[in-house]
């Protein structure tokens, strides 16, 4: 499944990754790569918890990226 992840660097230089489709699914890392790895783990745990509690899992996104 694919979900949009927003990554921003905070004032302390830490990268914060948030998944808007999964409310409260946020992680961080010292590097962008670490933040992505950490949020991927958080996403897996989040969706597994939804399934365990018979909650609906938000649908995967489908989008195109077009460069000019």
C-alpha positions as CSV (number, residue, x, y, z in Angstrom):
1,X,0.0,0.0,0.0
2,X,1.1,3.5,-0.7
3,X,0.5,6.5,1.6
4,X,1.7,10.1,1.3
5,X,4.3,11.0,3.9
6,X,5.2,14.6,4.7
7,X,8.7,15.2,5.9
8,X,9.9,18.5,7.5
9,X,13.0,19.4,9.3
10,X,12.3,21.1,12.7
11,X,14.2,23.9,14.3
12,X,16.6,21.4,16.0
13,X,17.5,19.8,12.7
14,X,15.4,16.6,13.3
15,X,13.4,15.3,10.4
16,X,9.7,14.7,11.3
17,X,7.7,12.4,9.1
18,X,3.9,12.4,9.3
19,X,1.3,10.3,7.4
20,X,-1.9,12.4,6.9
21,X,-4.1,9.4,6.0
22,X,-3.2,7.7,9.3
23,X,-4.0,10.3,12.0
24,X,-1.3,10.3,14.8
25,X,1.2,8.3,12.7
26,X,4.3,10.4,13.2
27,X,8.0,9.5,13.5
28,X,11.3,11.2,13.3
29,X,15.0,10.7,12.6
30,X,18.3,12.5,12.6
31,X,18.4,12.1,8.8
32,X,15.7,12.1,6.2
33,X,16.4,8.4,5.5
34,X,16.2,7.5,9.2
35,X,12.8,9.4,9.4
36,X,11.5,7.5,6.4
37,X,12.6,4.1,7.9
38,X,11.1,4.9,11.2
39,X,7.8,6.1,9.8
40,X,7.6,3.0,7.7
41,X,7.8,0.9,10.8
42,X,5.2,3.1,12.5
43,X,2.9,2.7,9.5
44,X,3.1,-1.1,9.6
45,X,2.3,-1.1,13.4
46,X,-0.5,1.4,12.8
47,X,-2.2,-0.6,10.1
48,X,-1.7,-3.9,11.9
49,X,-3.4,-2.4,15.0
50,X,-6.3,-1.3,12.8
51,X,-6.7,-4.8,11.4
52,X,-6.5,-6.4,14.8
53,X,-9.3,-4.1,16.1
54,X,-11.4,-4.7,13.0
55,X,-11.1,-1.0,12.1
56,X,-11.0,0.1,8.4
57,X,-7.6,0.6,6.9
58,X,-7.5,3.8,4.8
59,X,-7.1,3.1,1.1
60,X,-3.8,3.4,-0.7
61,X,-3.2,6.6,-2.7
62,X,-2.9,6.6,-6.4
63,X,-1.2,9.7,-7.9
64,X,1.1,10.7,-10.7
65,X,4.1,13.0,-10.3
66,X,4.7,15.1,-13.4
67,X,7.9,17.0,-13.7
68,X,8.2,20.1,-16.0
